[in-house]
């Protein structure tokens, strides 16, 4: 909780995505993992965060998690860009426009 409070205090409001990421999933039994994940989901809900369970060892959910982060960042960037242009086109970097 303290890390979250510090991060929220140090950043602009609504400038960050909040995730709770459980790692080392491969090191615990199914029952322990299930119980821990239920606690983690409850805690993530309190923090208004997304919960992701990953294993770097097996690769489970690692690509999916980073794809989620990238998708949210891209979406936020596009919404911000569309808000600037007040139209139906947005530029991605220095490249082409995307028409909405």
C-alpha positions as CSV (number, residue, x, y, z in Angstrom):
1,X,0.0,0.0,0.0
2,X,2.8,2.4,0.8
3,X,4.4,1.9,-2.6
4,X,1.1,2.7,-4.3
5,X,0.6,5.8,-2.1
6,X,4.2,7.0,-3.0
7,X,3.7,6.4,-6.7
8,X,0.3,8.2,-6.7
9,X,1.8,11.1,-4.8
10,X,4.8,11.4,-7.2
11,X,2.9,11.3,-10.4
12,X,0.2,13.3,-12.1
13,X,-3.4,12.1,-11.5
14,X,-4.6,9.6,-14.1
15,X,-1.1,9.4,-15.6
16,X,-0.3,5.8,-14.5
17,X,-1.8,2.4,-14.9
18,X,-1.9,0.3,-11.7
19,X,-1.2,-3.4,-11.8
20,X,-0.6,-5.9,-9.1
21,X,1.6,-8.7,-10.6
22,X,2.0,-12.0,-8.8
23,X,5.2,-13.8,-9.7
24,X,6.8,-17.2,-9.0
25,X,3.5,-18.9,-9.7
26,X,5.5,-22.0,-10.6
27,X,6.9,-22.4,-7.1
28,X,3.7,-23.1,-5.1
29,X,1.1,-25.8,-5.1
30,X,-2.2,-25.4,-6.8
31,X,-4.1,-25.0,-3.5
32,X,-1.7,-22.4,-2.2
33,X,-1.7,-20.6,-5.5
34,X,-5.4,-20.5,-5.6
35,X,-5.7,-19.1,-2.1
36,X,-3.0,-16.5,-2.7
37,X,-4.5,-15.4,-5.9
38,X,-7.9,-14.9,-4.3
39,X,-6.2,-12.6,-1.7
40,X,-4.3,-10.8,-4.5
41,X,-7.5,-10.2,-6.5
42,X,-9.2,-8.8,-3.4
43,X,-6.2,-6.5,-2.8
44,X,-6.0,-5.5,-6.4
45,X,-9.7,-4.5,-6.3
46,X,-9.1,-2.4,-3.2
47,X,-6.3,-0.6,-5.1
48,X,-8.3,-0.3,-8.3
49,X,-5.6,-2.3,-10.0
50,X,-5.5,-5.1,-12.5
51,X,-4.2,-8.4,-11.1
52,X,-1.9,-10.5,-13.2
53,X,-0.4,-13.8,-12.2
54,X,2.8,-14.6,-14.2
55,X,5.8,-16.9,-14.2
56,X,9.0,-15.8,-15.7
57,X,10.3,-19.4,-15.5
58,X,7.5,-20.9,-17.6
59,X,6.6,-17.7,-19.5
60,X,3.0,-18.0,-18.4
61,X,1.1,-14.7,-19.0
62,X,4.4,-12.7,-19.4
63,X,3.7,-11.7,-23.1
64,X,0.0,-11.2,-22.4
65,X,0.8,-8.9,-19.5
66,X,3.2,-6.7,-21.4
67,X,0.8,-6.7,-24.4
68,X,-1.9,-5.4,-22.0
69,X,0.4,-2.6,-20.8
70,X,1.3,-1.6,-24.4
71,X,-2.4,-1.7,-25.5
72,X,-3.5,0.5,-22.6
73,X,-0.6,3.0,-23.3
74,X,-1.4,3.1,-27.0
75,X,-5.1,3.6,-26.3
76,X,-4.5,6.5,-23.9
77,X,-2.1,8.1,-26.3
78,X,-4.6,7.9,-29.2
79,X,-7.4,9.3,-27.1
80,X,-5.1,12.2,-26.0
81,X,-4.1,12.8,-29.6
82,X,-7.7,12.8,-30.8
83,X,-8.6,15.2,-28.1
84,X,-6.0,17.6,-29.4
85,X,-7.2,17.5,-33.0
86,X,-10.9,17.5,-32.2
87,X,-11.4,15.4,-35.3
88,X,-11.2,11.9,-36.5
89,X,-7.5,11.7,-37.3
90,X,-4.5,11.2,-35.1
91,X,-0.9,11.0,-35.9
92,X,1.3,8.2,-34.5
93,X,4.7,9.6,-33.8
94,X,6.1,11.1,-37.0
95,X,4.3,8.5,-39.2
96,X,1.0,8.4,-40.9
97,X,-2.4,9.4,-39.6
98,X,-5.0,7.0,-38.2
99,X,-8.5,7.8,-39.2
100,X,-11.3,7.0,-36.8
